[in-house]
Amino acid sequence: MAGDAGFDTVLPVLVHRLITETGRDVTELDTPGGSATAVGRLDGAVTPPRGFG
């Protein structure tokens, strides 16, 4: 599966969707997907609600 063509661009999109669907009160979500994964920056950032954790 990890060796499949396009996996490196699809996985970040799936992670973004997972966080969007399950993250309650997330204040910021920045996860590149598709061709943006080749930019060479952080894999993504999630800002949880205040007081989380």
C-alpha positions in Angstrom: 0.0 0.0 0.0 2.7 2.5 0.9 4.5 1.7 -2.3 1.5 2.5 -4.4 1.8 5.5 -6.7 0.2 8.6 -5.3 0.1 7.3 -1.7 2.3 10.1 -0.5 -0.3 12.6 -1.7 -3.4 10.8 -0.7 -2.5 10.0 2.9 -2.3 13.6 4.0 -5.8 14.2 2.5 -7.2 11.2 4.5 -5.6 12.5 7.7 -7.1 15.9 7.1 -10.5 14.3 6.6 -10.1 12.2 9.7 -9.3 15.2 11.9 -12.1 17.3 10.4 -14.7 14.6 11.1 -13.5 13.6 14.6 -11.8 16.6 16.0 -14.1 18.6 18.3 -13.6 22.3 18.4 -10.4 22.3 16.5 -9.5 26.0 16.0 -6.9 25.6 13.2 -6.1 22.8 10.8 -3.4 23.1 8.2 -2.5 19.9 6.4 -1.2 20.0 2.8 -2.5 17.4 0.4 -2.1 16.5 -3.2 0.7 18.2 -4.9 1.3 20.5 -1.9 3.0 17.6 -0.1 6.1 18.2 -2.3 6.6 21.8 -1.0 9.0 20.6 1.8 7.5 22.1 4.9 5.9 20.7 8.1 3.5 17.8 7.5 0.7 19.8 9.1 -0.5 21.6 12.2 -3.6 21.2 14.4 -4.6 23.6 17.0 -6.8 21.9 19.6 -9.3 23.8 21.7 -8.0 25.7 24.7 -7.5 23.5 27.8 -7.2 20.4 25.7 -4.9 17.8 27.2 
